[in-house]
Amino acid sequence: EASAAAALAKKLEALEQSLQKQEEQHASELKSCRDELSDLHKLVLDLESQTSRLEVVGRGGPDQFVRRVEWTISEFSQKEQALSKGESIWSPKFRAAGLDGLQLEFFPKGREKTTFEGFCSLFLWCPSGTKIRYQLWVGNFLRAPDEDEYTDRIGHGHSNFCPASTEVNRQTDSICVGVDLLEVQSVEEISSSGLRLISKSLESMVSREVEVIRNGQVTRAVWKIRKISEMLKQLPRGASMWSPLFTAAGIREILLEFYPNGSTNTTKDGYCAFYIRCPEGVSMVVTLFVGKSKKGPIKTTFDSLTGKGLPDYCSVQDEINMDDDSLEVGIELKNQQSSTLSMES
């Protein structure tokens, strides 16, 4: 009887050990299932996010004539607070200027490469094979036009775009960012036949020529910068503002570049820097003005995309209109028409 009881106890111990192993294995399998379920849940969320990005706005419409895209980000303060530096917000994909799948990427607190405190970042994403000239903007802040060629799906833009806080609409708690598509060329490769299809915008070329004719008699351009006191506080030395592109005196695509606190070449404290950019080959007699301070007339020829102007222009505080906190900068010009028509073959 003693040996039978010992055998039964040994059998019972073996069963308990087997049951414990099964419980441990079950717990491990249950944990593994929970981990897989959690991973699947994250994957579903990622796919939903990607699907929302893949919805293309404007498909089926007359997108060939769409040249300006405005994206209003609502509840901005809440979204900005939830994001860290280096984290972005994506616009829906959209069609414009005959291109499909364009997208804007906005970093409210800037990217890792952003060096100016409080500056945001903005980038334009285009399909591969696109060569485009465009101008990005945040609120009322414009950047100089950029020209980029997209050899792959990648974003082009600016890490140090502008101070985000000055461009927020506090009444609606929103910020509006966007892009003006100035000139587009897309290339489609048909690899099997070695054929390349290159498309350019006809209507953009026509509209540019019409503007040259319409503004042919304009010899004075005034750019009024509002809330200049805020700009002086927000923009450090070396940071500039750009006017919209404009046409005057028969010259297309004139751009004004203004540094409220001076450029990196400014040597006098409190002085601003002011430059004008024009297409290569343009000659003119130009007078620059900031408020009532005038410099010129000066005869100059633009032999590159580098601006012409002065790094030590004037004391900016002396030229501010205190009644509405604004500053007027601009040019008075005369186009120097060439008397010789040169042709080559």
VOPAGU-2260 file (C-alpha; in pm, 1 decimal, decimal comma):
REM VOPAGU-2260
SITE   aa  ch    i         X         Y         Z
SITE  GLU   A    0       0,0       0,0       0,0
SITE  ALA   A    1     287,6     233,8      78,9
SITE  SER   A    2     443,9     177,9    -263,0
SITE  ALA   A    3     106,6     236,7    -433,9
SITE  ALA   A    4      58,9     562,1    -242,8
SITE  ALA   A    5     410,5     677,8    -338,2
SITE  ALA   A    6     346,6     596,9    -702,7
SITE  LEU   A    7      17,1     787,3    -691,7
SITE  ALA   A    8     188,2    1088,9    -528,6
SITE  LYS   A    9     458,0    1081,7    -794,4
SITE  LYS   A   10     193,5    1066,0   -1066,0
SITE  LEU   A   11       5,3    1356,2    -908,8
SITE  GLU   A   12     324,2    1565,3    -891,9
SITE  ALA   A   13     394,4    1494,0   -1258,8
SITE  LEU   A   14      39,9    1600,9   -1350,2
SITE  GLU   A   15      79,1    1925,5   -1149,5
SITE  GLN   A   16     408,4    2002,6   -1325,5
SITE  SER   A   17     250,0    1931,6   -1664,3
SITE  LEU   A   18     -45,1    2156,9   -1577,9
SITE  GLN   A   19     188,2    2436,7   -1468,9
SITE  LYS   A   20     381,6    2412,8   -1797,0
SITE  GLN   A   21      56,3    2423,3   -1990,8
SITE  GLU   A   22     -55,9    2732,4   -1795,2
SITE  GLU   A   23     277,7    2905,5   -1862,3
SITE  GLN   A   24     255,8    2815,8   -2231,3
SITE  HIS   A   25    -104,3    2942,6   -2245,6
SITE  ALA   A   26      -3,7    3270,4   -2078,8
SITE  SER   A   27     284,1    3312,8   -2326,4
SITE  GLU   A   28      55,8    3241,8   -2623,8
SITE  LEU   A   29    -205,7    3482,0   -2485,2
SITE  LYS   A   30      57,6    3757,7   -2450,2
SITE  SER   A   31     176,9    3689,7   -2803,9
SITE  CYS   A   32    -180,4    3717,5   -2934,0
SITE  ARG   A   33    -230,2    4044,6   -2748,8
SITE  ASP   A   34      95,7    4183,5   -2894,3
SITE  GLU   A   35     -10,0    4079,5   -3244,5
SITE  LEU   A   36    -352,5    4237,4   -3191,1
SITE  SER   A   37    -186,3    4559,7   -3077,7
SITE  ASP   A   38      40,9    4558,1   -3384,8
SITE  LEU   A   39    -257,3    4495,4   -3612,2
SITE  HIS   A   40    -443,0    4785,3   -3449,1
SITE  LYS   A   41    -148,8    5016,2   -3514,7
SITE  LEU   A   42    -130,1    4890,7   -3873,6
SITE  VAL   A   43    -500,6    4966,2   -3924,7
SITE  LEU   A   44    -450,9    5319,5   -3793,1
SITE  ASP   A   45    -149,0    5369,6   -4022,0
SITE  LEU   A   46    -343,3    5237,7   -4322,5
SITE  GLU   A   47    -637,1    5465,6   -4242,7
SITE  SER   A   48    -396,8    5758,7   -4221,5
SITE  GLN   A   49    -232,5    5663,3   -4551,8
SITE  THR   A   50    -572,3    5614,9   -4716,9
SITE  SER   A   51    -681,2    5961,8   -4611,5
SITE  ARG   A   52    -363,1    6100,9   -4767,9
SITE  LEU   A   53    -424,1    5909,1   -5089,2
SITE  GLU   A   54    -763,0    6074,7   -5141,1
SITE  VAL   A   55    -685,2    6325,5   -5413,6
SITE  VAL   A   56    -876,5    6652,3   -5399,4
SITE  GLY   A   57    -975,8    6801,7   -5734,0
SITE  ARG   A   58    -979,0    6482,6   -5937,0
SITE  GLY   A   59   -1213,9    6511,2   -6232,1
SITE  GLY   A   60   -1219,3    6892,6   -6231,9
SITE  PRO   A   61   -1051,9    7143,7   -6465,7
SITE  ASP   A   62    -723,0    7118,5   -6277,7
SITE  GLN   A   63    -512,1    7244,9   -6571,2
SITE  PHE   A   64    -614,7    7597,9   -6477,1
SITE  VAL   A   65    -564,1    7559,0   -6100,6
SITE  ARG   A   66    -255,6    7763,2   -6015,8
SITE  ARG   A   67    -311,0    7853,9   -5649,0
SITE  VAL   A   68    -373,8    7612,0   -5362,7
SITE  GLU   A   69    -484,2    7731,2   -5017,6
SITE  TRP   A   70    -486,9    7492,5   -4720,3
SITE  THR   A   71    -648,4    7617,1   -4398,9
SITE  ILE   A   72    -550,3    7425,2   -4085,7
SITE  SER   A   73    -828,1    7465,7   -3827,4
SITE  GLU   A   74    -797,3    7420,4   -3449,0
SITE  PHE   A   75    -436,3    7512,7   -3498,6
SITE  SER   A   76    -340,9    7583,2   -3136,5
SITE  GLN   A   77    -448,6    7233,6   -3031,4
SITE  LYS   A   78    -267,3    7066,2   -3320,7
SITE  GLU   A   79      46,8    7273,0   -3267,1
SITE  GLN   A   80      53,6    7187,8   -2895,7
SITE  ALA   A   81      30,4    6814,6   -2971,9
SITE  LEU   A   82     330,6    6825,6   -3205,9
SITE  SER   A   83     700,3    6840,9   -3126,8
SITE  LYS   A   84     976,0    6989,2   -3338,6
SITE  GLY   A   85    1029,0    6763,2   -3640,1
SITE  GLU   A   86     665,5    6645,4   -3652,5
SITE  SER   A   87     447,5    6754,1   -3942,8
SITE  ILE   A   88      90,7    6789,7   -4065,1
SITE  TRP   A   89       3,7    6667,2   -4415,0
SITE  SER   A   90    -251,1    6822,9   -4647,4
SITE  PRO   A   91    -482,9    6599,9   -4849,4
SITE  LYS   A   92    -337,1    6508,8   -5185,7
SITE  PHE   A   93    -463,3    6733,8   -5463,6
SITE  ARG   A   94    -458,9    6790,5   -5838,6
SITE  ALA   A   95    -340,1    7118,9   -5987,5
SITE  ALA   A   96    -169,5    7243,4   -6304,2
SITE  GLY   A   97    -224,8    6904,9   -6466,5
SITE  LEU   A   98     -34,7    6719,6   -6194,6
SITE  ASP   A   99    -182,3    6444,4   -5979,2
SITE  GLY   A  100     -94,2    6362,9   -5619,7
SITE  LEU   A  101      57,1    6692,1   -5502,7
SITE  GLN   A  102      81,0    6743,1   -5127,5
SITE  LEU   A  103     191,8    7004,5   -4873,3
SITE  GLU   A  104     382,7    6913,6   -4556,5
SITE  PHE   A  105     379,7    7169,6   -4275,3
SITE  PHE   A  106     595,2    7164,2   -3960,1
SITE  PRO   A  107     440,0    7412,0   -3709,8
SITE  LYS   A  108     748,8    7399,0   -3483,9
SITE  GLY   A  109    1003,4    7347,6   -3760,7
SITE  ARG   A  110    1222,6    7053,9   -3858,7
SITE  GLU   A  111    1543,6    6927,0   -3703,4
SITE  LYS   A  112    1731,7    7152,4   -3948,1
SITE  THR   A  113    1535,3    7464,7   -3845,3
SITE  THR   A  114    1782,4    7705,6   -3684,7
SITE  PHE   A  115    1562,4    8011,0   -3610,8
SITE  GLU   A  116    1358,7    7985,4   -3289,4
SITE  GLY   A  117     982,6    7991,4   -3349,9
SITE  PHE   A  118    1012,8    7936,4   -3725,6
SITE  CYS   A  119     791,3    7687,3   -3908,0
SITE  SER   A  120     880,5    7472,1   -4213,3
SITE  LEU   A  121     683,4    7413,4   -4533,3
SITE  PHE   A  122     746,7    7168,1   -4819,0
SITE  LEU   A  123     579,7    7081,6   -5148,9
SITE  TRP   A  124     568,9    6718,5   -5264,2
SITE  CYS   A  125     528,0    6638,8   -5635,2
SITE  PRO   A  126     528,1    6320,8   -5843,0
SITE  SER   A  127     851,4    6199,0   -5996,8
SITE  GLY   A  128     934,4    6355,0   -6333,4
SITE  THR   A  129     802,3    6700,3   -6242,9
SITE  LYS   A  130     999,5    7018,3   -6300,6
SITE  ILE   A  131     819,8    7308,3   -6138,7
SITE  ARG   A  132     860,4    7673,8   -6048,4
SITE  TYR   A  133     650,2    7767,8   -5748,3
SITE  GLN   A  134     611,5    8009,1   -5457,9
SITE  LEU   A  135     523,2    7887,7   -5107,9
SITE  TRP   A  136     351,2    8103,4   -4846,7
SITE  VAL   A  137     231,6    8089,4   -4486,6
SITE  GLY   A  138     -39,3    8342,0   -4397,6
SITE  ASN   A  139      79,9    8668,9   -4551,0
SITE  PHE   A  140     445,8    8564,0   -4553,9
SITE  LEU   A  141     587,7    8482,0   -4897,5
SITE  ARG   A  142     912,1    8310,8   -4987,4
SITE  ALA   A  143    1104,8    8380,2   -5306,2
SITE  PRO   A  144     997,0    8149,8   -5592,1
SITE  ASP   A  145    1177,1    7815,4   -5608,8
SITE  GLU   A  146    1249,2    7593,6   -5906,7
SITE  ASP   A  147    1296,3    7223,0   -5842,2
SITE  GLU   A  148    1306,1    6900,0   -6036,3
SITE  TYR   A  149    1151,5    6596,1   -5871,9
SITE  THR   A  150    1345,8    6284,1   -5969,9
SITE  ASP   A  151    1168,5    6086,1   -5698,0
SITE  ARG   A  152     881,1    6143,4   -5458,5
SITE  ILE   A  153    1040,1    6391,4   -5219,1
SITE  GLY   A  154     954,1    6724,0   -5061,5
SITE  HIS   A  155    1118,7    7055,0   -5152,1
SITE  GLY   A  156    1080,0    7371,0   -4947,7
SITE  HIS   A  157    1227,6    7562,7   -4655,7
SITE  SER   A  158    1322,3    7459,4   -4301,7
SITE  ASN   A  159    1349,8    7823,5   -4186,5
SITE  PHE   A  160    1029,1    7949,6   -4345,6
SITE  CYS   A  161     893,0    8220,3   -4113,4
SITE  PRO   A  162     771,4    8278,3   -3755,3
SITE  ALA   A  163     449,0    8078,6   -3730,2
SITE  SER   A  164     293,1    8279,7   -3446,8
SITE  THR   A  165     259,8    8602,0   -3648,9
SITE  GLU   A  166      65,4    8425,1   -3926,0
SITE  VAL   A  167    -200,0    8256,9   -3709,0
SITE  ASN   A  168    -556,3    8391,9   -3732,7
SITE  ARG   A  169    -638,8    8419,1   -3363,1
SITE  GLN   A  170   -1009,0    8485,7   -3423,6
SITE  THR   A  171   -1060,6    8154,5   -3604,2
SITE  ASP   A  172    -767,5    7967,7   -3444,8
SITE  SER   A  173    -641,6    7870,6   -3788,7
SITE  ILE   A  174    -345,5    7917,0   -4017,8
SITE  CYS   A  175    -356,7    7921,1   -4397,3
SITE  VAL   A  176     -60,7    7789,3   -4597,2
SITE  GLY   A  177     -33,2    7731,3   -4968,0
SITE  VAL   A  178     149,2    7743,0   -5295,9
SITE  ASP   A  179     130,9    7934,4   -5623,8
SITE  LEU   A  180     229,7    7715,0   -5918,4
SITE  LEU   A  181     410,2    7949,5   -6157,2
SITE  GLU   A  182     540,0    7716,5   -6427,1
SITE  VAL   A  183     510,8    7341,6   -6466,3
SITE  GLN   A  184     684,6    7088,8   -6684,4
SITE  SER   A  185     614,5    6721,3   -6639,8
SITE  VAL   A  186     794,1    6429,5   -6803,1
SITE  GLU   A  187     636,3    6087,7   -6847,1
SITE  GLU   A  188     865,9    5801,1   -6941,8
SITE  ILE   A  189     725,4    5524,0   -7162,7
SITE  SER   A  190    1005,4    5280,0   -7094,4
SITE  SER   A  191     906,7    5008,3   -7338,7
SITE  SER   A  192     940,6    5239,6   -7640,6
SITE  GLY   A  193    1198,0    5493,1   -7518,9
SITE  LEU   A  194     938,1    5769,3   -7558,2
SITE  ARG   A  195     926,9    6072,8   -7324,0
SITE  LEU   A  196     614,4    6289,0   -7303,2
SITE  ILE   A  197     691,3    6645,7   -7189,7
SITE  SER   A  198     406,2    6882,1   -7106,0
SITE  LYS   A  199     426,5    7255,6   -7039,2
SITE  SER   A  200     161,6    7501,5   -6931,5
SITE  LEU   A  201      33,3    7705,8   -7228,2
SITE  GLU   A  202    -206,7    7919,7   -7029,2
SITE  SER   A  203      64,5    8023,8   -6783,8
SITE  MET   A  204     280,9    8153,1   -7069,6
SITE  VAL   A  205     -13,8    8344,1   -7219,3
SITE  SER   A  206    -112,5    8500,0   -6885,4
SITE  ARG   A  207     245,5    8615,2   -6822,5
SITE  GLU   A  208     260,0    8791,8   -7158,7
SITE  VAL   A  209     -77,6    8957,0   -7098,8
SITE  GLU   A  210      47,0    9090,1   -6764,4
SITE  VAL   A  211     356,5    9236,9   -6933,6
SITE  ILE   A  212     132,6    9430,0   -7174,1
SITE  ARG   A  213    -114,9    9534,7   -6903,8
SITE  ASN   A  214     156,3    9673,2   -6673,3
SITE  GLY   A  215     378,7    9808,4   -6949,0
SITE  GLN   A  216     325,6   10169,6   -6840,6
SITE  VAL   A  217     372,0   10104,9   -6467,6
SITE  THR   A  218     696,4   10267,1   -6347,4
SITE  ARG   A  219     641,3   10270,0   -5969,6
SITE  ALA   A  220     572,1    9968,7   -5747,5
SITE  VAL   A  221     487,4    9998,3   -5377,3
SITE  TRP   A  222     494,6    9704,6   -5136,3
SITE  LYS   A  223     321,0    9782,7   -4807,9
SITE  ILE   A  224     439,3    9566,1   -4516,8
SITE  ARG   A  225     184,6    9560,7   -4234,7
SITE  LYS   A  226     258,3    9481,7   -3868,6
SITE  ILE   A  227     618,4    9579,5   -3927,9
SITE  SER   A  228     688,5    9601,8   -3552,9
SITE  GLU   A  229     606,2    9231,0   -3515,4
SITE  MET   A  230     829,2    9148,0   -3810,5
SITE  LEU   A  231    1117,3    9337,8   -3651,2
SITE  LYS   A  232    1073,0    9132,4   -3332,9
SITE  GLN   A  233    1025,6    8795,6   -3503,6
SITE  LEU   A  234    1278,6    8810,3   -3788,4
SITE  PRO   A  235    1642,9    8796,7   -3677,3
SITE  ARG   A  236    1926,6    8951,1   -3876,1
SITE  GLY   A  237    1975,6    8753,7   -4196,0
SITE  ALA   A  238    1607,5    8662,6   -4231,3
SITE  SER   A  239    1423,9    8824,4   -4520,2
SITE  MET   A  240    1077,1    8888,3   -4658,4
SITE  TRP   A  241     975,4    8867,6   -5024,6
SITE  SER   A  242     712,9    9055,9   -5220,0
SITE  PRO   A  243     478,1    8882,2   -5463,1
SITE  LEU   A  244     618,3    8852,8   -5814,8
SITE  PHE   A  245     504,2    9143,0   -6033,1
SITE  THR   A  246     546,3    9300,1   -6375,9
SITE  ALA   A  247     623,2    9666,6   -6443,9
SITE  ALA   A  248     765,3    9878,8   -6727,1
SITE  GLY   A  249     765,1    9580,0   -6959,3
SITE  ILE   A  250     976,1    9369,7   -6722,1
SITE  ARG   A  251     829,4    9043,2   -6595,4
SITE  GLU   A  252     890,2    8857,1   -6270,2
SITE  ILE   A  253    1033,0    9137,5   -6057,7
SITE  LEU   A  254    1084,3    9043,8   -5694,1
SITE  LEU   A  255    1162,9    9263,1   -5392,2
SITE  GLU   A  256    1370,6    9118,1   -5107,8
SITE  PHE   A  257    1366,2    9303,8   -4776,3
SITE  TYR   A  258    1561,6    9234,2   -4454,0
SITE  PRO   A  259    1396,9    9431,7   -4168,2
SITE  ASN   A  260    1689,2    9374,3   -3930,5
SITE  GLY   A  261    1956,1    9368,1   -4197,8
SITE  SER   A  262    2127,7    9090,1   -4388,6
SITE  THR   A  263    2442,5    8903,2   -4288,7
SITE  ASN   A  264    2636,5    9174,5   -4475,1
SITE  THR   A  265    2476,1    9465,5   -4285,9
SITE  THR   A  266    2731,1    9651,6   -4072,1
SITE  LYS   A  267    2518,5    9922,4   -3908,2
SITE  ASP   A  268    2288,5    9846,4   -3614,0
SITE  GLY   A  269    1923,0    9924,0   -3677,0
SITE  TYR   A  270    1969,7    9935,2   -4053,5
SITE  CYS   A  271    1763,9    9732,2   -4300,2
SITE  ALA   A  272    1880,9    9572,8   -4626,1
SITE  PHE   A  273    1688,9    9598,1   -4953,6
SITE  TYR   A  274    1737,1    9421,6   -5287,8
SITE  ILE   A  275    1560,1    9374,6   -5619,0
SITE  ARG   A  276    1574,4    9061,9   -5834,8
SITE  CYS   A  277    1496,5    9038,6   -6206,7
SITE  PRO   A  278    1540,6    8779,8   -6481,8
SITE  GLU   A  279    1888,9    8748,4   -6625,9
SITE  GLY   A  280    1967,8    8997,1   -6902,4
SITE  VAL   A  281    1732,1    9273,6   -6787,5
SITE  SER   A  282    1874,9    9628,0   -6783,2
SITE  MET   A  283    1705,8    9916,8   -6606,1
SITE  VAL   A  284    1746,5   10249,3   -6432,5
SITE  VAL   A  285    1604,0   10196,5   -6085,3
SITE  THR   A  286    1548,5   10397,1   -5769,1
SITE  LEU   A  287    1490,8   10204,5   -5446,9
SITE  PHE   A  288    1289,0   10349,8   -5161,7
SITE  VAL   A  289    1210,9   10251,6   -4803,2
SITE  GLY   A  290     957,5   10491,1   -4656,6
SITE  LYS   A  291    1083,6   10835,8   -4760,8
SITE  SER   A  292    1445,3   10724,9   -4796,8
SITE  LYS   A  293    1544,9   10695,4   -5163,8
SITE  LYS   A  294    1859,5   10552,6   -5323,4
SITE  GLY   A  295    1920,8   10612,7   -5692,2
SITE  PRO   A  296    1864,9   10634,6   -5977,2
SITE  ILE   A  297    2113,1   10358,4   -6058,1
SITE  LYS   A  298    2166,1   10191,6   -6394,9
SITE  THR   A  299    2217,6    9817,4   -6359,2
SITE  THR   A  300    2204,4    9491,8   -6553,7
SITE  PHE   A  301    2105,1    9160,0   -6400,0
SITE  ASP   A  302    2356,7    8898,9   -6508,6
SITE  SER   A  303    2237,9    8631,2   -6264,8
SITE  LEU   A  304    1961,5    8561,2   -6014,6
SITE  THR   A  305    2155,8    8752,8   -5746,9
SITE  GLY   A  306    1971,9    9057,8   -5617,4
SITE  LYS   A  307    2087,9    9416,4   -5665,4
SITE  GLY   A  308    2064,5    9649,2   -5368,8
SITE  LEU   A  309    2221,7    9771,3   -5046,6
SITE  PRO   A  310    2305,3    9582,5   -4724,6
SITE  ASP   A  311    2313,8    9908,3   -4522,1
SITE  TYR   A  312    2009,3   10082,9   -4663,8
SITE  CYS   A  313    1869,7   10303,6   -4385,9
SITE  SER   A  314    1753,9   10309,8   -4024,6
SITE  VAL   A  315    1426,6   10121,8   -4049,6
SITE  GLN   A  316    1269,1   10278,7   -3739,2
SITE  ASP   A  317    1287,4   10623,0   -3900,3
SITE  GLU   A  318    1069,5   10512,5   -4191,8
SITE  ILE   A  319     785,0   10330,4   -4014,5
SITE  ASN   A  320     435,3   10477,9   -4042,9
SITE  MET   A  321     335,0   10484,2   -3677,2
SITE  ASP   A  322     -33,2   10550,0   -3756,4
SITE  ASP   A  323     -93,5   10195,6   -3886,1
SITE  ASP   A  324     237,8   10022,1   -3798,7
SITE  SER   A  325     333,3    9973,6   -4162,9
SITE  LEU   A  326     631,6   10028,3   -4388,6
SITE  GLU   A  327     625,3   10101,4   -4760,8
SITE  VAL   A  328     916,3    9979,4   -4971,5
SITE  GLY   A  329     938,8    9975,6   -5346,9
SITE  ILE   A  330    1099,8   10086,4   -5669,7
SITE  GLU   A  331    1075,6   10352,9   -5935,5
SITE  LEU   A  332    1217,6   10227,3   -6262,1
SITE  LYS   A  333    1275,3   10278,9   -6627,6
SITE  ASN   A  334    1341,2    9986,1   -6856,2
SITE  GLN   A  335    1640,9   10027,0   -7084,9
SITE  GLN   A  336    1520,4    9888,1   -7415,9
SITE  SER   A  337    1787,8    9732,6   -7638,5
SITE  SER   A  338    1818,3    9891,5   -7980,9
SITE  THR   A  339    1959,8    9571,5   -8132,7
SITE  LEU   A  340    1771,1    9250,6   -8203,2
SITE  SER   A  341    2020,3    8961,6   -8183,8
SITE  MET   A  342    1945,5    8621,7   -8337,2
SITE  GLU   A  343    2142,5    8300,5   -8377,3
SITE  SER   A  344    2100,2    7981,6   -8576,9
